[in-house]
């Protein structure tokens, strides 16, 4: 049951007059305060309960009903409904209601339109009924009405439904239809690329599908890696370098260290394949420097490069690149690689299989590029002790040892019979042939190796040996031209993504005014522009993340700047931004929990600085922009301080006796804060007492909406002053006053007011009361845990500092 605030609001709007202005202003302020409290109800508790979520949602609905033409209030309802959708019965009806209201306020909002149509389909009980709904929405006439972008996403959902039912052909048809309606739809293009790979389609078809998916989302690392690997395996090293470079950039900017190093290794191979040994080595050195910088930033300034735990596979590639390219420091590169592998062997936790694999890698690296191989026989004995080698493996290693000992003829005799079936043996055989002057036969073997291992280190090494003989490198594979044609469809400036993608998305945030009075709204305008050459979707998976973050800094006289908790909020006001398209909307900072500090200290005045981040990533240190992410310049607003003197107090006292203007209501609150701050002031006791009596009388004479808002922002202390107002509020029969009282003036789970609400018939208030009770019980549990910790610390001789415990927050 919704409170009848909308009807009250409409009646006030039609009534006219000065009282109407006060009522409208109070109602709007109350809506803002309740929205703020609704969010706080699930952010303030350490462990939010289902009751907290349910109460939060009901408060948000009540706030939106107060100001039904304010879309931001309904968006908060929708956001909280999404957050509480698991296990909260009220969530779905609230989401439907919010979506309906938002569609009325902005009929052209395609995000809300899609949400409503998807909900209409989901309400169907059977799959057959859903199919009928999808077929209806995807008729040409319907598509023209709902827009191709919306229809594309419905067609994709339809495809998923058919796939779950086992109708693969029909599912593929609807998937292709989704892409036809919107070629830049990331989810659909990525799914089609996955289908082509799974069905082993011809390389050209797979490559084109991957390019389509990358154009739809250039931040999708798996897509970039798959296409880069295709190019690498087929000898398209320029294309591989470009695409893997973009993948590396995305992984680095998005702090995906779990896959970043592997991508660097692949790009090193691509540059090695081009014969660009120095550029390949540069990638390793830059990564090493980056890790060094991270260590220094974290306090490890005294460490040396030797202490950097570079990945062993990357260090092996680096050592081989340095050796093959005759780069300075090739010998030390091998020594470093050997040290890294030995460190991994020591930390292999006694696993024989892991240890065997690592020792074999060390053996082959030494046989390939070590200045001398005296230790190799000992390492082979270690392997034999862990896991006996096959006869073929023994012969292969023995053949290479003979090669490194300068006994080329003996090496040929051992390795030639193995060469057809094993590339390592074939490589040793080819090197032996080259040593005895049989260059033509050696070149033939090197060509065979490179053709079968174009994307591997042994293939790159063989290509280097071939270049020494023929002064040319092997050509790309027979299917490379098809892949090359696909990659040629990437934009000409696609390479920029690998270096600096900051010029592809523009971001702006600014307050709509430069100054504000206490308790005024704080609207700021947000703009997101696509200045890339391709359409960019706004989704949780990117390329433009559907959530952004605002960082706020409070600067006040006499105190250091204070960073407030970041605001994370949805920006998906559109499904997609076309090239050179801008999306803009207004966000009211006063509706967010970070405004709590401003409304509880309204007298001092502050300078509020704001900056916006998109595609942000949360690190241990802070929020940072990821790939395609930007940080705006800071914009600020000045919240004016209150100059409190005798003249101001006398004028305030006269204004609050009637409160017939909106600013009088604000003055009442400011006057109350002034009195509360002077509670212990010498010689002011009588003046404070008389002034507070006027505050009580003025509050009692306010309209219910004004009373309710005042309850949300009045100072809570000193309690001996505020308790009479709280007592009167708990006796009120107006649901708005009761709601505000629940949210701010109940401190005990045994408060009789909670029982009074529970005995009433307003289910919405009952739900909020249950939430408040649960929240208080949670605070009691946390306090009990803290007391136990203090007792334990005392027993053990330890001390818990007050700064180690965070105070509970009041909505």
NORBEL-V629297 format. One record per helix or strand. SS is the DSSP state (@ for helix, = for strand). FROM is the first residue (numbers start at 1). LEN is the number of residues. Records with the same first field share a line. If there is no record, write none. Layout:
BEGIN
SS: FROM-LEN + FROM-LEN
END
This chain:
BEGIN
@: 5-11 + 18-26 + 50-17 + 71-13 + 90-16 + 110-13 + 127-11 + 140-7 + 148-17 + 168-14 + 186-13 + 203-14 + 221-13 + 237-17 + 257-17 + 277-21 + 305-3 + 312-13 + 330-17 + 352-18 + 376-11 + 391-14 + 408-12 + 423-13 + 439-14 + 457-14 + 480-8 + 492-7 + 502-3 + 589-3 + 593-7 + 646-11 + 662-16 + 685-16 + 704-10 + 719-13 + 735-10 + 752-8 + 763-34 + 802-3
=: 505-7 + 515-2 + 523-8 + 536-4 + 544-2 + 547-9 + 562-2 + 567-4 + 576-2 + 581-8 + 606-9 + 616-3 + 623-3 + 631-1 + 635-5
END
